[in-house]
Amino acid sequence: MIKVIIVEDEENIRKSIEYMVDWDKCGCVVAGTASNGKLGLQLIKKIKPDIVISDIRIPFLSGLKMIESASEFDAFESIIISGYSDFEYAKKAINLSVNNYILKPIDYKELEDSLCKLTKYIHVTRESKKEETFVYYSQKMKEIIEYIDNNLESKLSLGVICDEFDISSTSLNNLFKQEISTTVNDYINQTKIKRS
């Protein structure tokens, strides 16, 4: 589920957002709410939400300032709600890469549509990041990893693996450093710990 926090100083608007949006339809859940920018910033640090919905004019710290400050330590998407159609606010929001700028009175259908689109975008982004971090091993490395995984119960050592694959210990360690960024012995130990 995509975690959302709502930062709005007017309690009736905050509660309306909570109850008027079909969160399940968008694959979201309200993970927390705050009534001012200072509490909102603390909430972002604590919850690490995927989406922040914030009013632009809130006590202690404006919605834009809160989003700007929070962006320094956490990555999230954001939607601004405002009673002001002032171009300067919209310009600042654009500069902060705010995903949508919704004017009050809130059109809850517009807010819900925006959330659903944003949720899809987050899922697509996460999938592409997974693909980017997928590791491609050489054929030799795949065989060695498979051998280690299948023989964890026996007395595995650098020498045993070198003999099995007819490779020198230096070449084997270089291969591991190059493809996995660790030594053979560290890999064996880490794999044993994970399995236990």
N, C-alpha and C positions, 0 to 999 in steps of 0.2 A: 504493500500500500504506500502511496505517495503521502508524505507527512506535510501538513499545511499548518501554519500559524497565522492568526488574525490579530493585527494590532490596530485598535480603533478606540478612541477615548469615549465615544458615545455608546453607552451600554445597550440601548435599544437597537442601534445599527449593528453592533457587534453580534448581538443575539440573533438579529434578523439574518445576517450572513450565515450564521451557524445553522439556522433552521430552514432557510429558504432555498438553499443549494442542495441538490441531490448528490451528496458526496460519493455514494456507492457507484452511481452512474459514471462518475469521472475517475473512479479508482483511487479516491483520496480519503483521508481521515484528518479531522481537526485534532492536531496534537497539542494545541495550547492556544491561549488567548492572552493579550496584554492590553492595558488601558493607556499606556504611554510609551514613548520611544526608548526610555531608559530600561523599563521592564521588558520591552520588546527585544532589545539588544541582548539582555541577559537570557531571555528565552531562546533566541537564535543560537547563542553559544551553548546552551544546555541541550536543546532538542536536536539541533542540526537539521532543520526542516528542508524539504525539497522546494517548497513554495512559501513565500511570505506575501500575505495580503495586508496592505497597510494604508491607512488614511495618510494624507500628505501633511495635514496640520494636526499634530498631536503634542501633548505637553512634554516638556523637558528636552526632547530631541525630535526634530521633524522626521516624518517618514522617510524622506529622501536621505537625510543625514544618517539615520539609523541604518538604512540599506547600504549606504556608502561605507560606514564604519564596519558593519558586519561582513561586507564583501572582502575585507582585508584578511579575515581569518576563516571564512566559510564560503562555499559555493552553493548558490540557490537561485531559483527563478523568482521573479516578483511581479506583483500586480499592485498598482497604485489606485486608490479611490480618493476622489477629491471633489469638493464643492466649488473648486476654482478652475475655470477654463483658461486661466492666465497662461500665455505662451511660455513665459519664463519657467514655470513649473514643469510644463510638458517638455521643454528643451532639456532641463536638468535630468528629468526622468529618462529621456532618450540617451543622454550621455552616460547614464548609469546602467544602460541596457535593460531597463524595465520592460517587461513583456507586454503589458497593457496598461492603459490609463483610462479608468472608468469614472465618468462624472456622476455626482449625486444629483437627484435621487437615483439610487442604484437600480439599474435594470438587471434583475437577478438572472434572467435568461442569458443576458450578455456575459455576466460574470461566470455562470455555469459553463457556457460554451468556451469561454476563454480558459477556464480551468481544465476542461476536457482536452482541448488542443494542447495545452501546456503539458499535461500528463502524458499524452502520446509522444510529444517532443522529448520529454525526459526519458521515456522508455527507449526510444530510438537512439538517443545519445548514449545511454548506458550500454545498449547492445553493441554499438559501434566501438565503444571504448573496450568492451570485452574482446571484440575481434582484434583490436589493435594490440592488446596485451597478450593475445594467444601466442604461445612460444612454439616456434618451429625448430625441432631438433634434427640434426643430421641423422642419417640411417644408422651409423655406428653408435651414436649417442642413444638412440631409441633402443637398440639391442642391449647396450650396457645397462641402461635404466631398467629394462625388462628383466635382465639377468639378476640385478640387485634386488628388485622387488620380489622375484620368485625364490630367492635364496637368502632372505633375511634371517631365517632360523638357523642357517649353518654359520660357520665361522668365516665371515666375509672379511677380506682384507685387501689392501691395495695390490699385494703380490698375487693373490688368488685371481683377482679380476684381470691383472696384466697377463697372467699365464693363460687364462681362458680366452682372451681376445688377442693374444700375441702382440702386445703393445708395451712399450716401456713405461715405467712409472711417471717419468717426466711428461711424455706425450699424453698419457691418460689424465694427469692433473691439469695440463694445459687445456685439454679438451673440455674438462669440467669447468675450469675458470672461464673459458671463452663462451660456453653455451649456457652454463647455469650460475656462474659467478660464485662458485664455492669449490672446496676441495672434495675429492672422492670420499675421504673419511667423514667429513662434515655432512655430506649428502647421506651417507649410510646411517649415521647417528640421527639425523633429522628424520629420516624415513622410519627408523625404528621407533622413535618417540611418537610420531604421528600415528603409527599403527597400534601402538600400545595405548 
